[in-house]
Amino acid sequence: MRSRFLIASLALLIAVVGSASGLELTNGRMRLVLFDSTDRFSAFYKSAAGEWTPLFYSQDPRTTVLEVKAGNTVYRMGDTSRFQGAVTKTPNGGQIAWTSSELGVSESFSFATSANASEADGVRITIQVTNLSSNPVKIGMRYLIDTSLGEQNRIEFMTPSQGSMTNETQFTGAQVPAYWISPNDSKMSVALEDVMRGAGVTPPDRVIFANWKRLNDSQWSYTYDPSRNFNLLPYSINDSAVALYYDPTDVEPGAS
């Protein structure tokens, strides 16, 4: 989130609250809610003033979604009847897991503390896909993240080498930056930071910053247009998002 973090061992004190909406987990400055009705999550950051700020679009958590491509089929986790979903508490946080006859998919959440912080100020997300079939399968992933902080002041996204983006932007391969930031204001009082390179981090093969609806409607394939901004007239105005792509690779039966 605000600071990049180095993760070693974490001693976690997690407050767990069960509710009709799902599993709520709080640690330090971070709060997670895993919704068992939709198999989605929300994340919040506690500011210095004690206010909980949503780090993603919070009015509908379904707009941030994990997609898994197996062969030529793309599955939107939480939106397909082919998979059974379940939300569970884990020793270090929580997990959303989906199972079909062909695949097992898990999205695990654990709290993280950045190098200069005294308490948890980030979340590590670990995704694992297991081939449950008897044949090799090409498996890839796309993580569509619906941001909202940067939309408040039109500082949509920043990277180590680039200031505020105003148009669709794509990075591939070695060009993928170490991180991107979406701040709520120019002072970065609260900011969402996605770490894409570093110890224990799997770099995406491609990252696209674009209008949320254009990315969402495309599902997997997407051709970015650097002449387009983050609007899609007439309804989707100043609605930015990020898509992280992990290219399909061969996974043997029983492997992950």
C-alpha positions as CSV (number, residue, x, y, z in Angstrom):
1,M,0.0,0.0,0.0
2,R,1.7,3.3,0.9
3,S,5.2,1.8,1.3
4,R,6.9,-1.0,-0.5
5,F,7.4,-3.8,2.0
6,L,10.0,-6.5,2.7
7,I,8.4,-9.5,4.0
8,A,10.1,-11.9,6.4
9,S,8.2,-13.5,9.3
10,L,5.2,-11.7,10.6
11,A,3.8,-12.0,14.2
12,L,0.1,-11.3,13.5
13,L,-2.6,-10.3,15.9
14,I,-5.8,-10.6,13.9
15,A,-9.3,-9.6,15.1
16,V,-11.9,-11.7,13.5
17,V,-15.5,-10.8,13.2
18,G,-18.2,-13.0,11.6
19,S,-21.0,-11.2,9.8
20,A,-23.8,-11.8,7.4
21,S,-21.7,-10.3,4.6
22,G,-18.6,-12.3,5.1
23,L,-15.3,-12.6,7.0
24,E,-13.8,-9.4,8.4
25,L,-10.1,-9.3,9.4
26,T,-8.3,-6.3,11.0
27,N,-4.6,-6.0,11.6
28,G,-2.8,-2.7,12.3
29,R,-3.8,-0.2,9.6
30,M,-5.4,-2.8,7.4
31,R,-8.9,-4.2,7.2
32,L,-10.1,-7.0,4.9
33,V,-13.6,-8.2,4.2
34,L,-14.0,-11.5,2.3
35,F,-17.6,-11.8,1.0
36,D,-18.9,-15.3,0.9
37,S,-22.0,-14.3,-1.1
38,T,-19.9,-13.1,-4.1
39,D,-16.4,-14.6,-3.5
40,R,-14.9,-11.1,-3.7
41,F,-13.1,-8.9,-1.2
42,S,-12.7,-5.3,0.0
43,A,-9.6,-3.7,1.6
44,F,-9.4,-0.6,3.8
45,Y,-6.6,1.5,5.2
46,K,-6.7,3.3,8.5
47,S,-5.5,6.9,8.1
48,A,-3.6,8.9,10.7
49,A,-7.0,10.5,11.6
50,G,-8.4,7.1,12.3
51,E,-10.7,6.9,9.3
52,W,-11.0,3.7,7.2
53,T,-10.5,4.5,3.6
54,P,-11.5,2.0,0.9
55,L,-8.5,1.1,-1.3
56,F,-10.6,-0.3,-4.2
57,Y,-14.0,0.6,-5.6
58,S,-16.1,-0.3,-2.5
59,Q,-19.7,0.3,-3.7
60,D,-19.5,-3.0,-5.6
61,P,-16.6,-5.3,-4.8
62,R,-17.4,-7.5,-7.7
63,T,-15.7,-5.0,-10.1
64,T,-12.3,-6.3,-8.9
65,V,-12.1,-9.8,-10.3
66,L,-9.7,-12.7,-10.8
67,E,-9.9,-14.4,-14.2
68,V,-8.4,-17.8,-14.9
69,K,-7.8,-18.9,-18.5
70,A,-7.6,-22.7,-19.0
71,G,-7.1,-23.8,-22.5
72,N,-9.4,-21.5,-24.6
73,T,-11.9,-20.9,-21.8
74,V,-11.8,-17.9,-19.4
75,Y,-13.4,-18.2,-16.0
76,R,-14.4,-15.2,-13.9
77,M,-14.0,-16.4,-10.3
78,G,-17.2,-15.9,-8.4
79,D,-19.3,-15.5,-11.6
80,T,-19.3,-19.0,-13.0
81,S,-21.4,-22.0,-11.9
82,R,-18.6,-24.3,-12.9
83,F,-16.8,-23.6,-9.7
84,Q,-17.9,-23.9,-6.0
85,G,-16.6,-21.1,-3.9
86,A,-15.8,-20.9,-0.2
87,V,-14.4,-18.3,2.2
88,T,-12.3,-19.4,5.1
89,K,-10.1,-18.0,7.9
90,T,-6.5,-19.0,7.8
91,P,-3.7,-18.7,10.4
92,N,-2.3,-15.5,8.7
93,G,-5.5,-14.0,7.3
94,G,-8.2,-15.4,5.0
95,Q,-8.8,-17.3,1.7
96,I,-11.3,-17.5,-1.1
97,A,-11.1,-20.9,-2.8
98,W,-12.9,-22.2,-5.9
99,T,-13.1,-25.8,-7.1
100,S,-14.3,-27.5,-10.3
101,S,-13.7,-30.9,-11.7
102,E,-10.8,-29.6,-13.7
103,L,-9.2,-26.8,-11.6
104,G,-8.6,-25.7,-8.0
105,V,-8.1,-22.0,-7.5
106,S,-7.2,-20.2,-4.2
107,E,-6.7,-16.5,-3.5
108,S,-5.0,-16.2,-0.1
109,F,-4.7,-12.9,1.9
110,S,-2.1,-12.2,4.6
111,F,-1.2,-9.0,6.3
112,A,2.2,-7.4,5.6
113,T,4.3,-4.8,7.3
114,S,6.6,-2.5,5.2
115,A,10.2,-1.9,6.2
116,N,9.7,1.4,8.1
117,A,6.3,0.6,9.6
118,S,5.5,-0.5,13.2
119,E,2.2,-2.3,12.2
120,A,0.6,-4.0,9.3
121,D,0.1,-1.5,6.4
122,G,-0.2,-3.9,3.4
123,V,-1.7,-7.1,2.2
124,R,0.0,-9.9,0.3
125,I,-2.2,-11.8,-2.2
126,T,-1.1,-15.3,-3.2
127,I,-3.0,-17.0,-6.0
128,Q,-2.5,-20.7,-6.8
129,V,-4.2,-22.7,-9.6
130,T,-4.0,-26.5,-9.6
131,N,-4.7,-28.7,-12.5
132,L,-7.1,-31.4,-11.2
133,S,-7.6,-33.0,-14.6
134,S,-5.8,-35.9,-16.1
135,N,-4.3,-33.9,-18.9
136,P,-1.8,-31.0,-19.2
137,V,-3.6,-27.6,-19.4
138,K,-2.3,-24.2,-20.4
139,I,-3.3,-21.9,-17.5
140,G,-3.0,-18.1,-17.3
141,M,-4.5,-15.4,-15.1
142,R,-5.7,-11.9,-15.4
143,Y,-6.3,-9.8,-12.3
144,L,-8.6,-6.8,-13.0
145,I,-8.3,-4.2,-10.2
146,D,-10.9,-1.5,-10.0
147,T,-9.2,1.5,-8.3
148,S,-10.9,4.6,-6.9
149,L,-8.5,6.8,-4.9
150,G,-6.8,8.4,-7.9
151,E,-10.2,9.2,-9.5
152,Q,-10.9,11.7,-6.7
153,N,-8.2,14.2,-7.8
154,R,-7.4,12.9,-11.3
155,I,-4.0,11.6,-10.3
156,E,-4.9,8.2,-11.6
157,F,-1.7,6.3,-11.5
158,M,2.0,6.9,-11.0
159,T,5.1,4.6,-11.5
160,P,8.7,5.1,-10.6
161,S,9.4,6.6,-14.0
162,Q,6.1,8.2,-14.9
163,G,4.0,10.9,-13.3
164,S,0.2,11.0,-13.4
165,M,-1.2,9.0,-16.3
166,T,-4.0,10.6,-18.3
167,N,-4.3,8.0,-21.1
168,E,-4.2,4.3,-21.6
169,T,-0.8,2.9,-20.8
170,Q,0.8,-0.6,-21.2
171,F,4.0,-2.2,-19.9
172,T,5.2,-5.6,-21.0
173,G,8.1,-7.9,-20.1
174,A,11.1,-6.2,-18.7
175,Q,9.3,-2.8,-19.0
176,V,6.9,-3.7,-16.2
177,P,7.7,-1.3,-13.3
178,A,8.5,-2.3,-9.8
179,Y,5.2,-0.8,-8.6
180,W,2.4,1.6,-9.4
181,I,0.6,4.0,-7.0
182,S,-2.9,5.4,-7.0
183,P,-3.1,8.3,-4.4
184,N,-6.2,10.0,-3.0
185,D,-4.5,13.4,-3.3
186,S,-1.3,15.1,-4.3
187,K,0.2,14.8,-0.8
188,M,-0.5,11.0,-0.9
189,S,-2.4,11.1,2.4
190,V,-3.6,7.6,1.5
191,A,-2.4,5.7,-1.5
192,L,-2.8,2.2,-3.0
193,E,0.5,0.7,-4.1
194,D,0.7,-2.5,-6.0
195,V,4.2,-4.1,-5.8
196,M,5.0,-6.0,-9.0
197,R,8.6,-6.8,-8.6
198,G,10.7,-7.8,-5.6
199,A,11.4,-10.7,-3.2
200,G,8.6,-13.2,-3.3
201,V,6.7,-11.3,-6.0
202,T,5.7,-12.8,-9.3
203,P,6.0,-10.0,-12.0
204,P,3.1,-9.9,-14.4
205,D,3.9,-10.4,-18.1
206,R,1.8,-7.4,-19.0
207,V,0.1,-4.5,-17.2
208,I,-2.6,-2.3,-18.8
209,F,-4.0,1.0,-17.3
210,A,-7.3,1.8,-18.9
211,N,-11.0,2.5,-18.5
212,W,-12.6,-0.1,-16.2
213,K,-15.6,-0.9,-18.5
214,R,-13.3,-1.4,-21.6
215,L,-11.1,-3.8,-19.6
216,N,-14.1,-5.6,-18.0
217,D,-16.0,-6.0,-21.3
218,S,-12.9,-7.4,-23.0
219,Q,-12.4,-10.2,-20.5
220,W,-9.1,-11.6,-21.7
221,S,-8.0,-10.1,-25.0
222,Y,-7.3,-6.3,-25.0
223,T,-5.7,-4.0,-27.4
224,Y,-4.7,-0.8,-25.6
225,D,-5.0,2.6,-27.4
226,P,-2.6,5.3,-26.1
227,S,-4.9,8.0,-27.6
228,R,-7.8,7.1,-25.3
229,N,-8.2,8.5,-21.8
230,F,-10.0,6.8,-18.9
231,N,-13.5,7.7,-20.1
232,L,-16.0,5.6,-22.1
233,L,-18.8,7.9,-23.1
234,P,-21.6,8.4,-22.2
235,Y,-21.7,6.5,-18.9
236,S,-18.2,5.5,-17.8
237,I,-16.5,8.7,-16.9
238,N,-13.1,9.0,-15.2
239,D,-13.4,5.3,-14.3
240,S,-9.8,3.8,-14.3
241,A,-8.6,0.3,-13.6
242,V,-5.5,-1.9,-13.9
243,A,-5.3,-5.3,-15.5
244,L,-2.4,-7.6,-14.6
245,Y,-1.7,-10.4,-17.1
246,Y,0.1,-13.7,-16.3
247,D,0.5,-15.5,-19.6
248,P,-0.7,-19.1,-20.0
249,T,1.8,-21.8,-19.3
250,D,1.7,-25.6,-19.4
251,V,0.6,-27.2,-16.1
252,E,0.8,-30.9,-15.7
253,P,-1.9,-33.0,-14.0
254,G,-1.7,-32.5,-10.2
255,A,0.7,-29.5,-10.6
256,S,0.1,-25.9,-9.6
